[in-house]
Amino acid sequence: MIADALDGSGHDSRYLHPVLQRALAFLLETDFSKVEDGRIDIDGDRFYAQVMSLHTVPPVERLAEKHERCIDIHFLLEGEEDIGWKPHDGKEILHLAYDAEQDCTLYRELERERRIRLEPGMYMMLFPSDIHRPGLGGGERARKAVVKIAADLLQA
């Protein structure tokens, strides 16, 4: 997991894989104030963004998730959002076993889950080893873009 401000004041993206650099460049260069909620294709089903508006909820109202085949980059556009996170260690309480079609395993309870607060301009990059619980808060409105990248693009 990497959490940072997109302005580059923290993590040095030069050390990231070129596909991840391309994703961050897309987020930096896109004027999301002119983009409606919905899907933006970058490279078909293997590399795309989903722009969404949401109201945050307490952790008990949101399941945690883990993907096997994709990397998520959550980029906050408006509002505030906490994202729960923990590395997968096999000790999680399973809610729904892995669904290959949805590329998702769902968890209800996580020991030692950490909450990371995102503010506009910040992103959180989540890899297949990361369990995350997005959209957390106290009912605040937020808007974000989630870039989905097929993990095997990083192996090319």
DSSP file (Angstrom, degrees, kcal/mol; ACC not computed):
  #  RESIDUE AA STRUCTURE BP1 BP2  ACC     N-H-->O    O-->H-N    N-H-->O    O-->H-N    TCO  KAPPA ALPHA  PHI   PSI    X-CA   Y-CA   Z-CA
    1    1 A M              0   0    0      0, 0.0     2,-0.4     0, 0.0   125,-0.2   0.000 360.0 360.0 360.0 138.1    0.0    0.0    0.0
    2    2 A I  E     -A  125   0A   0    123,-1.9   123,-3.6     2,-0.0     2,-0.4  -0.999 360.0-175.3-129.4 129.4    1.2    3.5   -0.8
    3    3 A A  E     +A  124   0A   0     -2,-0.4     2,-0.3   121,-0.2   121,-0.2  -0.994  25.4 132.5-123.6 133.5   -0.7    6.6    0.4
    4    4 A D  E     -A  123   0A   0    119,-2.2   119,-3.2    -2,-0.4     2,-0.4  -0.967  56.7 -87.5-164.4 171.0    0.5   10.0   -0.7
    5    5 A A  E >   -A  122   0A   0     -2,-0.3     3,-1.5   117,-0.3     5,-0.5  -0.784  33.5-133.8 -90.2 139.3   -0.4   13.4   -2.2
    6    6 A L  T 3  S+     0   0    0    115,-3.4   116,-0.1    -2,-0.4    -1,-0.1   0.672  96.3  80.7 -70.0 -15.0   -0.5   13.4   -5.9
    7    7 A D  T 3  S-     0   0    0    114,-0.3    -1,-0.3     1,-0.1   115,-0.1   0.559 107.0-118.4 -69.8  -3.7    1.5   16.7   -6.0
    8    8 A G  S <  S+     0   0    0     -3,-1.5    -2,-0.1     1,-0.1    -1,-0.1   0.586  75.0 131.2  83.5   9.4    4.6   14.6   -5.5
    9    9 A S  S    S+     0   0    0     -4,-0.1     3,-0.1     3,-0.0    -3,-0.1   0.654  79.9  21.4 -72.1 -12.3    5.5   16.1   -2.2
   10   10 A G  S    S+     0   0    0     -5,-0.5    -6,-0.1     1,-0.3    -4,-0.0   0.521 113.3  39.5-115.2 -99.3    6.0   12.7   -0.7
   11   11 A H  S    S-     0   0    0     -8,-0.1     2,-0.9    -6,-0.1    -1,-0.3  -0.289  73.9-127.9 -62.3 136.9    6.6    9.4   -2.6
   12   12 A D    >   -     0   0    0      1,-0.1     3,-1.7    -3,-0.1    -1,-0.1  -0.782  16.0-161.5 -89.6 106.2    8.9    9.7   -5.5
   13   13 A S  G >  S+     0   0    0     -2,-0.9     3,-1.9     1,-0.3    -1,-0.1   0.604  77.0  85.0 -68.8 -10.4    7.0    8.1   -8.4
   14   14 A R  G 3  S+     0   0    0      1,-0.3    -1,-0.3     7,-0.0     7,-0.1   0.776  88.1  55.2 -60.0 -23.1   10.2    7.7  -10.5
   15   15 A Y  G <  S+     0   0    0     -3,-1.7    -1,-0.3     2,-0.1     2,-0.2   0.422  91.2  96.1 -91.4   1.7   10.7    4.4   -8.6
   16   16 A L  S <  S-     0   0    0     -3,-1.9     5,-0.0     1,-0.1    -3,-0.0  -0.547  89.0 -90.5 -88.5 156.4    7.3    3.1   -9.5
   17   17 A H    >>  -     0   0    0     -2,-0.2     4,-2.2     1,-0.1     3,-0.6  -0.325  41.4-112.2 -57.8 145.4    6.6    0.7  -12.4
   18   18 A P  H 3> S+     0   0    0      0, 0.0     4,-2.4     0, 0.0     5,-0.1   0.815 117.3  57.3 -54.5 -33.0    5.8    2.6  -15.7
   19   19 A V  H 3> S+     0   0    0      2,-0.2     4,-1.8     1,-0.2     5,-0.1   0.911 108.6  45.8 -65.3 -40.6    2.2    1.4  -15.6
   20   20 A L  H <> S+     0   0    0     -3,-0.6     4,-2.3     2,-0.2    -1,-0.2   0.873 111.0  52.9 -69.4 -36.5    1.7    2.9  -12.2
   21   21 A Q  H  X S+     0   0    0     -4,-2.2     4,-2.4     1,-0.2    -2,-0.2   0.909 108.0  51.6 -61.4 -41.3    3.4    6.1  -13.3
   22   22 A R  H  X S+     0   0    0     -4,-2.4     4,-2.3    -5,-0.2    -2,-0.2   0.892 108.7  51.0 -62.9 -39.4    1.0    6.3  -16.2
   23   23 A A  H  X S+     0   0    0     -4,-1.8     4,-2.1     2,-0.2    -2,-0.2   0.924 111.3  46.8 -64.3 -44.5   -2.0    5.9  -13.8
   24   24 A L  H  X S+     0   0    0     -4,-2.3     4,-2.4     1,-0.2    -2,-0.2   0.887 110.9  52.6 -65.7 -37.9   -0.7    8.7  -11.6
   25   25 A A  H  X S+     0   0    0     -4,-2.4     4,-2.5     2,-0.2    -1,-0.2   0.909 107.5  52.6 -62.8 -41.3   -0.2   10.9  -14.7
   26   26 A F  H  X S+     0   0    0     -4,-2.3     4,-1.5     1,-0.2    -2,-0.2   0.930 111.1  46.6 -58.1 -46.2   -3.7   10.2  -15.8
   27   27 A L  H  < S+     0   0    0     -4,-2.1    -2,-0.2     1,-0.2    -1,-0.2   0.893 114.9  46.7 -64.3 -39.9   -5.0   11.3  -12.4
   28   28 A L  H  < S+     0   0    0     -4,-2.4    -1,-0.2     1,-0.2    -2,-0.2   0.863 116.6  42.8 -69.7 -37.1   -2.9   14.4  -12.4
   29   29 A E  H  < S+     0   0    0     -4,-2.5     2,-0.4    -5,-0.2    -1,-0.2   0.624  92.8  93.9 -89.6 -14.5   -3.7   15.5  -15.9
   30   30 A T     <  -     0   0    0     -4,-1.5     2,-1.3    -5,-0.2     3,-0.1  -0.660  67.7-142.3 -85.7 131.2   -7.5   14.8  -15.9
   31   31 A D    >   -     0   0    0     -2,-0.4     3,-1.8     1,-0.2     4,-0.1  -0.745  20.6-177.0 -88.8  91.3   -9.8   17.7  -15.0
   32   32 A F  G >  S+     0   0    0     -2,-1.3     3,-1.3     1,-0.3    -1,-0.2   0.638  72.4  75.4 -70.1 -13.7  -12.3   15.8  -13.0
   33   33 A S  G 3  S+     0   0    0      1,-0.3    -1,-0.3    -3,-0.1    -2,-0.0   0.719 101.3  44.4 -67.5 -17.9  -14.5   18.9  -12.5
   34   34 A K  G <  S+     0   0    0     -3,-1.8     2,-0.5     2,-0.1    -1,-0.3   0.280  99.2  90.0-105.2   7.9  -15.6   18.3  -16.1
   35   35 A V    <   -     0   0    0     -3,-1.3     2,-0.1    -4,-0.1     3,-0.1  -0.914  67.5-141.8-111.8 128.4  -16.0   14.6  -15.8
   36   36 A E        -     0   0    0     -2,-0.5    15,-0.2     1,-0.1    -2,-0.1  -0.445  39.6 -82.8 -79.2 158.7  -19.3   13.0  -14.8
   37   37 A D  S    S+     0   0    0     -2,-0.1     2,-0.3    13,-0.1    15,-0.2  -0.335  88.7  73.8 -58.2 142.3  -19.5   10.0  -12.6
   38   38 A G  E    S-B   51   0A   0     13,-2.0    13,-3.2    -3,-0.1     2,-0.3  -0.899  82.9 -36.8 142.7-170.9  -18.9    6.8  -14.5
   39   39 A R  E     -B   50   0A   0     -2,-0.3     2,-0.5    11,-0.2    11,-0.2  -0.633  37.3-165.8 -91.7 141.0  -16.3    4.7  -16.2
   40   40 A I  E     -B   49   0A   0      9,-3.1     9,-2.7    -2,-0.3     2,-0.4  -0.981  17.9-140.8-122.8 115.9  -13.3    6.1  -18.2
   41   41 A D  E     +B   48   0A   0     -2,-0.5     7,-0.2     7,-0.2     4,-0.1  -0.628  29.4 165.3 -77.9 129.6  -11.5    3.6  -20.3
   42   42 A I  S    S-     0   0    0      5,-1.7     6,-0.2     2,-0.5    -1,-0.2   0.740  87.2  -8.8-105.2 -46.2   -7.7    4.0  -20.4
   43   43 A D  S >  S-     0   0    0      4,-3.2     3,-1.2     1,-0.6     4,-0.2  -0.379 106.1 -92.9-149.8  62.0   -6.9    0.6  -21.9
   44   44 A G  G >  S-     0   0    0      1,-0.2     3,-0.9     2,-0.2    -1,-0.6  -0.266  87.5 -22.8  64.5-146.5  -10.1   -1.4  -22.0
   45   45 A D  G 3  S+     0   0    0      1,-0.2    -1,-0.2    -3,-0.1     3,-0.2   0.544 134.2  62.5 -76.6  -6.9  -11.0   -3.7  -19.1
   46   46 A R  G <  S+     0   0    0     -3,-1.2   104,-3.1     1,-0.3    -1,-0.2   0.561 116.1  19.8 -95.4  -9.2   -7.3   -4.0  -18.0
   47   47 A F  E <  S+ C   0 149A   0     -3,-0.9    -4,-3.2   102,-0.2    -5,-1.7  -0.713  83.1 127.7-163.7 101.2   -6.8   -0.4  -17.1
   48   48 A Y  E     -BC  41 148A   0    100,-2.1   100,-3.4    -6,-0.2     2,-0.4  -0.936  42.8-125.2-151.4 170.0   -9.7    2.0  -16.4
   49   49 A A  E     -BC  40 147A   0     -9,-2.7    -9,-3.1    -2,-0.3     2,-0.5  -0.945   8.6-155.5-123.9 146.7  -11.0    4.5  -13.9
   50   50 A Q  E     -BC  39 146A   0     96,-2.4    96,-2.6    -2,-0.4     2,-0.4  -0.982  10.6-157.9-120.2 117.3  -14.4    4.7  -12.2
   51   51 A V  E     +BC  38 145A   0    -13,-3.2   -13,-2.0    -2,-0.5     2,-0.3  -0.822  24.0 168.8 -96.2 132.4  -15.5    8.1  -11.0
   52   52 A M  E     - C   0 144A   0     92,-3.0    92,-2.7    -2,-0.4     2,-0.4  -0.990  32.7-143.8-147.0 150.8  -18.0    8.1   -8.2
   53   53 A S  E     + C   0 143A   0     -2,-0.3     2,-0.3    90,-0.2    90,-0.2  -0.895  34.0 163.9-108.1 145.2  -19.8   10.2   -5.6
   54   54 A L  E     - C   0 142A   0     88,-2.8    88,-2.9    -2,-0.4     2,-0.5  -0.963  38.3-124.3-153.2 165.5  -20.6    8.6   -2.2
   55   55 A H  E     - C   0 141A   0     -2,-0.3    86,-0.2    86,-0.2    85,-0.1  -0.986  39.1-121.1-113.6 129.4  -21.5    9.3    1.4
   56   56 A T        -     0   0    0     84,-3.0    80,-0.3    -2,-0.5    83,-0.2  -0.285  29.4-163.9 -70.1 156.0  -19.1    7.8    3.9
   57   57 A V  B     -f  136   0B   0     78,-2.4    80,-2.0    81,-0.2    81,-0.1  -0.909  28.1 -89.0-135.6 160.8  -20.3    5.3    6.4
   58   58 A P    >   -     0   0    0      0, 0.0     3,-2.1     0, 0.0     4,-0.2  -0.347  46.0-107.2 -65.5 155.0  -19.1    3.8    9.7
   59   59 A P  G >  S+     0   0    0      0, 0.0     3,-1.6     0, 0.0    77,-0.0   0.798 116.8  64.7 -55.8 -31.7  -16.9    0.7    9.4
   60   60 A V  G 3  S+     0   0    0      1,-0.3     3,-0.0     3,-0.0    49,-0.0   0.693 101.2  52.6 -67.2 -15.7  -19.6   -1.6   10.7
   61   61 A E  G <  S+     0   0    0     -3,-2.1     2,-0.4     1,-0.1    -1,-0.3   0.375 104.7  62.5 -98.6   3.3  -21.7   -0.7    7.6
   62   62 A R  S <  S-     0   0    0     -3,-1.6     2,-0.2    -4,-0.2    -1,-0.1  -0.993  72.3-138.0-134.7 132.1  -19.0   -1.5    5.0
   63   63 A L        -     0   0    0     -2,-0.4     2,-0.2     1,-0.1    45,-0.2  -0.535  23.5-121.2 -80.5 152.3  -17.3   -4.8    4.2
   64   64 A A  E     -G  107   0B   0     43,-2.9    43,-2.6    -2,-0.2     2,-0.3  -0.617  31.5-158.1 -88.4 156.1  -13.6   -5.0    3.6
   65   65 A E  E     -GH 106 132B   0     67,-3.3    67,-2.7    41,-0.2     2,-0.3  -0.926  15.5-166.1-137.6 158.6  -12.4   -6.3    0.2
   66   66 A K  E     -G  105   0B   0     39,-1.6    39,-2.1    -2,-0.3     2,-0.4  -0.991  10.3-152.9-144.8 137.4   -9.3   -7.8   -1.4
   67   67 A H        -     0   0    0     63,-0.5    63,-0.2    -2,-0.3    37,-0.2  -0.868   8.2-167.0-111.5 145.3   -8.6   -8.3   -5.1
   68   68 A E  S    S+     0   0    0     -2,-0.4    -1,-0.1    61,-0.1    36,-0.1   0.765  87.5  32.0 -95.9 -32.5   -6.3  -11.0   -6.6
   69   69 A R  S    S+     0   0    0     34,-0.1    82,-2.6    82,-0.1    83,-0.4   0.400 110.4  57.5-112.8   2.0   -5.9   -9.7  -10.1
   70   70 A C  E     -D  150   0A   0     80,-0.3     2,-0.4    33,-0.1    80,-0.2  -0.954  59.4-139.9-138.6 157.5   -6.0   -5.9   -9.9
   71   71 A I  E     -D  149   0A   0     78,-2.9    78,-2.4    -2,-0.3     2,-0.4  -0.922  23.2-151.6-106.8 134.1   -4.4   -2.9   -8.3
   72   72 A D  E     -DE 148 126A   0     54,-2.0    54,-3.5    -2,-0.4     2,-0.5  -0.885   9.8-167.7-106.7 139.1   -6.7   -0.1   -7.1
   73   73 A I  E     -DE 147 125A   0     74,-2.1    74,-2.6    -2,-0.4     2,-0.6  -0.944   9.5-161.5-122.5 109.4   -5.7    3.5   -6.9
   74   74 A H  E     -DE 146 124A   0     50,-2.7    50,-2.1    -2,-0.5     2,-0.5  -0.814   9.2-173.7 -91.1 120.1   -8.3    5.5   -4.9
   75   75 A F  E     -DE 145 123A   0     70,-3.0    70,-2.5    -2,-0.6     2,-0.4  -0.963  17.0-139.5-120.4 115.9   -7.9    9.3   -5.6
   76   76 A L  E     +D  144   0A   0     46,-2.4    45,-2.7    -2,-0.5    46,-0.3  -0.615  25.0 171.9 -82.6 127.8  -10.0   11.7   -3.6
   77   77 A L  E     +     0   0A   0     66,-2.9     2,-0.3    -2,-0.4    67,-0.2   0.807  66.2   6.4 -99.0 -41.6  -11.4   14.6   -5.5
   78   78 A E  E    S+D  143   0A   0     65,-2.0    65,-2.0    42,-0.1    -1,-0.3  -0.986 107.3   4.9-145.3 150.4  -13.8   16.2   -3.0
   79   79 A G  S    S-     0   0    0     -2,-0.3     2,-0.3    63,-0.2    63,-0.2  -0.394  87.6 -63.5  82.7-155.1  -14.6   15.8    0.7
   80   80 A E        +     0   0    0     61,-0.5     2,-0.3    39,-0.1    39,-0.2  -0.982  45.5 179.5-134.6 146.0  -12.9   13.4    3.1
   81   81 A E  E     -I  118   0B   0     37,-1.8    37,-3.6    -2,-0.3     2,-0.4  -0.982  15.8-151.1-147.9 134.8  -12.7    9.7    3.2
   82   82 A D  E     -IJ 117 136B   0     54,-2.6    54,-2.5    -2,-0.3     2,-0.5  -0.845  12.0-160.0 -98.5 144.1  -11.1    7.2    5.5
   83   83 A I  E     -I  116   0B   0     33,-2.4    33,-2.3    -2,-0.4     2,-0.2  -0.990  12.1-139.0-123.9 123.1  -10.0    3.9    4.0
   84   84 A G  E     +IJ 115 133B   0     49,-2.6    49,-2.4    -2,-0.5     2,-0.3  -0.559  30.6 178.6 -75.5 144.9   -9.4    0.9    6.3
   85   85 A W  E     +IJ 114 132B   0     29,-2.7    29,-3.0    47,-0.2    47,-0.2  -0.999  18.0 155.5-149.3 146.9   -6.3   -1.1    5.4
   86   86 A K  E     - J   0 131B   0     45,-1.8    45,-2.8    -2,-0.3     2,-0.2  -0.916  43.4-104.3-162.0 149.7   -4.3   -4.1    6.5
   87   87 A P  E     - J   0 130B   0      0, 0.0     2,-0.3     0, 0.0    43,-0.2  -0.519  47.0-102.0 -71.9 144.7   -1.9   -6.5    4.8
   88   88 A H        +     0   0    0     41,-2.9    42,-0.0    -2,-0.2   -22,-0.0  -0.511  51.1 159.5 -67.4 125.8   -3.5   -9.9    4.2
   89   89 A D        -     0   0    0     -2,-0.3    -1,-0.1    -3,-0.0    40,-0.0   0.324  57.3-110.3-129.5   4.0   -2.2  -12.4    6.8
   90   90 A G  S    S+     0   0    0      1,-0.1    -2,-0.1     3,-0.0     0, 0.0   0.464  96.7  98.6  81.9   0.6   -4.9  -15.2    6.6
   91   91 A K        +     0   0    0     20,-0.1    20,-0.1     2,-0.1    -1,-0.1   0.349  53.1 117.5-100.5   5.3   -6.3  -14.3   10.0
   92   92 A E  S    S-     0   0    0      1,-0.1     2,-0.8    18,-0.1    18,-0.2  -0.317  72.9-111.7 -73.6 155.2   -9.2  -12.2    8.7
   93   93 A I  E     -K  109   0B   0     16,-1.8    15,-1.8    -2,-0.0    16,-0.5  -0.805  37.0-135.3 -90.0 111.9  -12.8  -13.2    9.3
   94   94 A L  E     +K  107   0B   0     -2,-0.8    13,-0.3    13,-0.2     3,-0.1  -0.409  30.0 174.1 -71.5 136.5  -14.2  -14.2    5.9
   95   95 A H  E    S+     0   0B   0     11,-2.8     2,-0.4     1,-0.3    12,-0.2   0.748  76.6   6.6-104.2 -44.6  -17.6  -12.9    4.9
   96   96 A L  E    S-K  106   0B   0     10,-1.9    10,-2.2     3,-0.0    -1,-0.3  -0.972  80.2-121.3-144.7 125.3  -17.7  -14.1    1.3
   97   97 A A  E     -     0   0B   0     -2,-0.4     7,-0.1     8,-0.2     9,-0.1  -0.078  55.0 -62.1 -61.8 164.8  -15.1  -16.4   -0.4
   98   98 A Y  E     -     0   0B   0      7,-0.1     2,-0.6     1,-0.1     7,-0.2  -0.212  45.5-156.9 -54.3 129.6  -13.2  -15.2   -3.5
   99   99 A D  E  >> -K  104   0B   0      5,-2.2     5,-1.5    -3,-0.2     4,-1.4  -0.943   0.8-163.1-109.4 107.1  -15.5  -14.6   -6.5
  100  100 A A  T  45S+     0   0    0     -2,-0.6    -1,-0.1     1,-0.2   -32,-0.1   0.848  87.8  55.4 -63.5 -35.1  -13.3  -14.9   -9.6
  101  101 A E  T  45S+     0   0    0      1,-0.2    -1,-0.2    -3,-0.1    -3,-0.0   0.908 119.4  31.9 -64.8 -40.8  -15.8  -13.1  -11.8
  102  102 A Q  T  45S-     0   0    0     -3,-0.2    -1,-0.2     2,-0.2    -2,-0.2   0.535 101.7-134.5 -89.8  -8.4  -15.8  -10.0   -9.5
  103  103 A D  T  <5 +     0   0    0     -4,-1.4     2,-0.3     1,-0.2    -3,-0.2   0.953  63.6 123.0  49.8  56.5  -12.2  -10.5   -8.5
  104  104 A C  E   < - K   0  99B   0     -5,-1.5    -5,-2.2   -37,-0.2     2,-0.4  -0.981  47.8-169.0-153.3 133.8  -13.1   -9.9   -4.9
  105  105 A T  E     -G   66   0B   0    -39,-2.1   -39,-1.6    -2,-0.3     2,-0.4  -0.966  25.4-146.8-112.1 137.9  -13.0  -11.6   -1.5
  106  106 A L  E     -GK  65  96B   0    -10,-2.2   -11,-2.8    -2,-0.4   -10,-1.9  -0.877  13.6-171.7-112.8 141.2  -15.1   -9.9    1.3
  107  107 A Y  E     -GK  64  94B   0    -43,-2.6   -43,-2.9    -2,-0.4   -13,-0.2  -0.951  14.1-167.2-128.3 146.6  -14.2   -9.7    5.0
  108  108 A R  E    S+     0   0B   0    -15,-1.8     2,-0.4    -2,-0.3    -1,-0.1   0.880  75.3  29.1 -95.6 -58.8  -16.3   -8.4    7.9
  109  109 A E  E     - K   0  93B   0    -16,-0.5   -16,-1.8   -46,-0.1     2,-0.4  -0.856  62.3-172.5-111.9 140.3  -13.9   -8.1   10.8
  110  110 A L    >   -     0   0    0     -2,-0.4     3,-0.8   -18,-0.2     2,-0.3  -0.993  18.5-137.3-130.7 126.5  -10.2   -7.3   10.6
  111  111 A E  T 3  S+     0   0    0     -2,-0.4   -20,-0.1     1,-0.2   -19,-0.0  -0.634  89.8   8.4 -77.5 140.4   -7.8   -7.4   13.5
  112  112 A R  T 3  S+     0   0    0     -2,-0.3     2,-0.3     1,-0.2    -1,-0.2   0.804  84.0 170.8  60.8  33.3   -5.3   -4.5   13.5
  113  113 A E    <   -     0   0    0     -3,-0.8     2,-0.4   -27,-0.1   -27,-0.2  -0.572  19.7-150.2 -71.5 135.1   -7.0   -2.6   10.7
  114  114 A R  E     -I   85   0B   0    -29,-3.0   -29,-2.7    -2,-0.3     2,-0.5  -0.854   2.8-140.3-107.7 144.8   -5.6    0.9   10.2
  115  115 A R  E     -I   84   0B   0     -2,-0.4     2,-0.5   -31,-0.2   -31,-0.2  -0.911  13.3-165.9-106.6 129.2   -7.6    3.8    8.9
  116  116 A I  E     -I   83   0B   0    -33,-2.3   -33,-2.4    -2,-0.5     2,-0.5  -0.961  14.2-139.7-114.6 125.9   -6.0    6.3    6.6
  117  117 A R  E     -I   82   0B   0     -2,-0.5     2,-0.4   -35,-0.2   -35,-0.3  -0.730  14.4-159.6 -88.7 127.3   -7.6    9.6    6.0
  118  118 A L  E     -I   81   0B   0    -37,-3.6   -37,-1.8    -2,-0.5  -113,-0.0  -0.877   6.7-171.7-103.5 138.8   -7.6   10.9    2.4
  119  119 A E    >   -     0   0    0     -2,-0.4     3,-2.1   -39,-0.2   -43,-0.3  -0.819  48.8 -62.8-117.8 163.0   -8.2   14.6    1.6
  120  120 A P  T 3  S+     0   0    0      0, 0.0   -43,-0.2     0, 0.0     3,-0.1  -0.170 126.2  26.2 -51.3 133.3   -8.6   16.0   -1.9
  121  121 A G  T 3  S+     0   0    0    -45,-2.7  -115,-3.4     1,-0.4  -114,-0.3   0.353  98.6 111.8  94.3  -4.4   -5.5   15.4   -4.0
  122  122 A M  E <   -A    5   0A   0     -3,-2.1   -46,-2.4   -46,-0.3    -1,-0.4  -0.720  46.1-165.2-100.8 153.0   -4.4   12.3   -2.0
  123  123 A Y  E     -AE   4  75A   0   -119,-3.2  -119,-2.2    -2,-0.3     2,-0.4  -0.930  13.7-152.2-132.7 160.0   -4.3    8.8   -3.3
  124  124 A M  E     -AE   3  74A   0    -50,-2.1   -50,-2.7    -2,-0.3     2,-0.6  -0.983  11.7-155.9-132.1 120.7   -4.0    5.3   -1.9
  125  125 A M  E     -AE   2  73A   0   -123,-3.6  -123,-1.9    -2,-0.4     2,-0.5  -0.865  12.8-166.8-100.6 122.5   -2.5    2.6   -4.1
  126  126 A L  E     - E   0  72A   0    -54,-3.5   -54,-2.0    -2,-0.6     6,-0.0  -0.940   1.1-161.9-119.9 129.3   -3.6   -0.9   -3.1
  127  127 A F    >   -     0   0    0     -2,-0.5     3,-2.6   -56,-0.2   -60,-0.2  -0.503  41.2 -91.2-103.3 170.0   -2.0   -4.1   -4.3
  128  128 A P  T 3  S+     0   0    0      0, 0.0   -57,-0.1     0, 0.0   -59,-0.0   0.697 125.3  58.5 -57.8 -18.4   -3.3   -7.7   -4.3
  129  129 A S  T 3  S+     0   0    0    -63,-0.1   -41,-2.9   -42,-0.1     2,-0.4   0.475  93.0  89.4 -86.5  -1.5   -1.7   -8.3   -0.9
  130  130 A D  E <   - J   0  87B   0     -3,-2.6   -63,-0.5   -43,-0.2     2,-0.4  -0.813  60.6-156.4-103.5 133.6   -3.8   -5.4    0.7
  131  131 A I  E     - J   0  86B   0    -45,-2.8   -45,-1.8    -2,-0.4     2,-0.3  -0.899  23.6-176.5 -99.8 135.4   -7.2   -5.7    2.2
  132  132 A H  E     -HJ  65  85B   0    -67,-2.7   -67,-3.3    -2,-0.4   -47,-0.2  -0.973  28.3-160.4-139.0 151.8   -9.1   -2.4    2.2
  133  133 A R  E     - J   0  84B   0    -49,-2.4   -49,-2.6    -2,-0.3     3,-0.3  -0.859  27.7-168.6-128.3  92.2  -12.4   -1.0    3.4
  134  134 A P  E     +     0   0B   0      0, 0.0   -51,-0.2     0, 0.0    -2,-0.0  -0.255  56.3  41.9 -80.9 168.2  -13.2    2.2    1.4
  135  135 A G  E    S+     0   0B   0      1,-0.2   -78,-2.4   -79,-0.1     2,-0.3   0.762  72.4 158.1  75.4  28.0  -15.8    4.9    2.0
  136  136 A L  E     +fJ  57  82B   0    -54,-2.5   -54,-2.6    -3,-0.3     2,-0.3  -0.607  18.6  84.4 -90.4 146.8  -15.4    5.2    5.7
  137  137 A G  S    S-     0   0    0    -80,-2.0   -56,-0.1    -2,-0.3   -82,-0.0  -0.983  84.4 -61.7 161.8-156.1  -16.5    8.3    7.7
  138  138 A G  S    S-     0   0    0     -2,-0.3   -81,-0.2   -81,-0.1    -2,-0.1  -0.113  91.2 -67.0-116.6  35.6  -19.5    9.8    9.4
  139  139 A G  S    S+     0   0    0      1,-0.3   -82,-0.1   -83,-0.2     2,-0.0   0.538  83.4 152.6  95.9   7.9  -21.9   10.4    6.5
  140  140 A E        -     0   0    0    -85,-0.1   -84,-3.0     1,-0.1     2,-0.3  -0.356  47.8-113.6 -70.5 151.6  -19.9   13.1    4.7
  141  141 A R  E     +C   55   0A   0    -86,-0.2   -61,-0.5    -2,-0.0     2,-0.3  -0.676  42.2 172.7 -82.3 138.6  -20.2   13.5    0.9
  142  142 A A  E     -C   54   0A   0    -88,-2.9   -88,-2.8    -2,-0.3     2,-0.4  -0.967  20.9-155.6-142.3 158.5  -17.1   12.6   -1.1
  143  143 A R  E     +CD  53  78A   0    -65,-2.0   -66,-2.9    -2,-0.3   -65,-2.0  -0.999  24.4 159.8-135.6 137.8  -16.2   12.2   -4.7
  144  144 A K  E     -CD  52  76A   0    -92,-2.7   -92,-3.0    -2,-0.4     2,-0.4  -0.961  34.6-129.3-151.3 166.5  -13.3   10.1   -6.0
  145  145 A A  E     -CD  51  75A   0    -70,-2.5   -70,-3.0    -2,-0.3     2,-0.6  -0.981  18.3-160.3-117.6 134.0  -11.8    8.3   -8.9
  146  146 A V  E     -CD  50  74A   0    -96,-2.6   -96,-2.4    -2,-0.4     2,-0.5  -0.962   6.5-155.1-116.0 115.9  -10.7    4.7   -8.6
  147  147 A V  E     -CD  49  73A   0    -74,-2.6   -74,-2.1    -2,-0.6     2,-0.5  -0.777   7.0-158.1 -89.1 130.9   -8.2    3.5  -11.2
  148  148 A K  E     -CD  48  72A   0   -100,-3.4  -100,-2.1    -2,-0.5     2,-0.4  -0.948  12.0-177.9-112.1 125.5   -8.3   -0.3  -11.7
  149  149 A I  E     -CD  47  71A   0    -78,-2.4   -78,-2.9    -2,-0.5     2,-0.3  -0.986  32.2-118.3-127.1 127.7   -5.2   -1.9  -13.2
  150  150 A A  E >   - D   0  70A   0   -104,-3.1     3,-1.9    -2,-0.4     4,-0.3  -0.502  25.3-139.2 -61.7 124.1   -4.7   -5.5  -14.1
  151  151 A A  G >  S+     0   0    0    -82,-2.6     3,-1.7    -2,-0.3     4,-0.2   0.800  97.4  66.1 -60.6 -30.3   -1.8   -6.6  -11.8
  152  152 A D  G >  S+     0   0    0    -83,-0.4     3,-1.2     1,-0.3     4,-0.4   0.659  83.1  75.5 -70.8 -11.7   -0.2   -8.7  -14.6
  153  153 A L  G X  S+     0   0    0     -3,-1.9     3,-0.6     1,-0.2    -1,-0.3   0.767  90.8  58.2 -64.8 -23.1    0.5   -5.5  -16.6
  154  154 A L  G <  S+     0   0    0     -3,-1.7    -1,-0.2    -4,-0.3    -2,-0.2   0.578  98.5  59.3 -81.8  -9.3    3.3   -4.9  -14.0
  155  155 A Q  G <         0   0    0     -3,-1.2    -1,-0.2    -4,-0.2    -2,-0.2   0.526 360.0 360.0 -94.1  -7.3    4.9   -8.2  -15.0
  156  156 A A    <         0   0    0     -3,-0.6    -1,-0.2    -4,-0.4    -2,-0.1   0.469 360.0 360.0 -79.0 360.0    5.4   -7.3  -18.6
